Amino acid sequence: MSFKGFLKKAGAVILKGAETLPTVGPMIKAYTPDKIDRIIDIVTDKTEEMSQVVITVEAVGQALQLTGADKLKAAIPLMSQVVLRSGALAGKGIDDPVLFNEGVTDLVNGWVKIQNSVKADSLEADI
């Protein structure tokens, strides 16, 4: 399996986990050690942060009548901060800023797609 194939499979597993984590996370935590509980909390917090970036930029974008491209430009620095604060990158330097920005752009686009895939009536509870 190529590395790209691995990332695709890993992404699918992570996405599936992210979809169910808010629901099953508390149930899982009842049977897991504290270290695993902290990981569940971190993943939940980061997914919430990413969602809030997209929701905030969308709200401001609608108010200012921004285009999709302008909303993307606004979201990239905010999402970059979420990524840089993550356990995977905290305290590490970025060697290739162009590649980093491409990755964050992909992350924003992906997160928008994920949020757009949610049934609109199920979002009312979050508003």
C-alpha atoms as one frame of an Amber mdcrd trajectory, in Angstrom:
protein
   0.000   0.000   0.000   1.386   3.414  -0.925   1.653   6.204   1.612  -1.131
   8.071  -0.201  -3.292   4.952  -0.001  -2.511   4.709   3.703  -3.517   8.351
   4.243  -6.763   7.788   2.376  -7.623   4.767   4.536  -6.453   6.514   7.722
  -8.515   9.568   6.803 -11.602   7.427   6.307 -11.091   5.785   9.698 -10.469
   9.135  11.407 -13.491  10.682   9.714 -15.687   7.812  10.822 -14.311   8.189
  14.340 -14.827  11.961  14.297 -18.437  11.462  13.241 -19.189   9.156  16.158
 -16.858  10.567  18.815 -19.253  13.133  20.327 -21.864  10.421  20.729 -19.797
   7.430  21.768 -16.851   9.251  23.337 -18.448   9.462  26.797 -19.452   5.799
  26.620 -15.949   4.735  25.584 -14.374   6.854  28.310 -16.229   4.864  30.950
 -14.112   1.821  29.996 -10.750   3.337  29.078  -7.714   4.521  31.034  -7.277
   8.227  31.741  -4.620   8.563  29.018  -7.097   7.398  26.360  -9.756   9.664
  27.867  -7.438  12.644  27.407  -6.864  11.691  23.751 -10.617  11.461  23.173
 -11.029  14.899  24.753  -8.254  16.391  22.601  -9.681  14.976  19.374 -13.136
  16.216  20.312 -11.765  19.676  21.162  -9.839  19.940  17.873 -12.818  18.887
  15.771 -14.916  21.485  17.596 -12.251  24.143  16.961 -12.155  23.280  13.253
 -15.940  23.429  13.072 -15.988  26.803  14.804 -13.465  28.234  12.326 -15.672
  27.227   9.407 -18.903  28.371  11.090 -17.437  31.733  12.120 -15.968  32.470
   8.711 -19.217  31.436   7.023 -21.240  33.763   9.276 -18.892  36.710   8.721
 -18.712  35.887   5.021 -22.480  35.973   4.696 -22.695  39.257   6.594 -20.032
  40.833   4.375 -21.252  39.060   1.220 -17.858  37.449   0.652 -17.264  34.996
  -2.153 -16.328  31.405  -1.411 -12.727  32.179  -2.351 -12.628  35.119   0.062
 -14.091  32.995   2.858 -11.414  30.384   2.177  -8.712  33.076   2.415 -10.192
  34.218   5.733 -10.364  30.684   7.127  -6.798  29.644   6.292  -4.975  31.678
   8.988  -7.543  30.677  11.617  -7.326  26.985  10.726  -3.521  27.284  10.605
  -3.558  28.300  14.259  -5.714  25.300  15.185  -3.289  23.012  13.364  -0.192
  24.635  14.876  -1.649  24.241  18.403  -2.354  20.558  17.819  -0.275  17.986
  19.618   1.179  16.847  16.304   2.726  20.240  15.480   2.920  22.213  18.731
   6.424  23.557  19.192   7.620  22.347  15.802   8.858  24.552  12.992   7.386
  24.544   9.496  10.074  23.763   6.925   7.905  24.306   3.823   5.321  27.071
   4.395   3.870  26.696   0.899   3.195  22.991   1.461   1.815  23.749   4.933
  -0.614  26.322   3.499  -1.685  23.858   0.791  -2.393  21.290   3.492  -4.370
  23.764   5.589  -6.305  24.831   2.480  -7.154  21.179   1.840  -8.178  20.816
   5.488 -10.493  23.842   5.311 -12.045  22.630   2.062 -12.473  19.154   3.515
 -14.009  20.423   6.732 -16.446  22.608   4.762 -17.452  19.541   2.739 -17.945
  17.534   5.928 -20.108  20.229   7.473 -22.059  20.706   4.245 -22.816  16.984
   4.226 -24.734  17.226   7.509 -28.520  17.393   7.313 -29.600  20.996   7.806
 -32.355  20.146  10.299 -29.822  18.401  12.559 -27.775  21.606  12.803 -30.535
  23.588  14.471 -29.623  22.100  17.851 -26.120  23.594  17.496 -27.349  27.114
  16.743
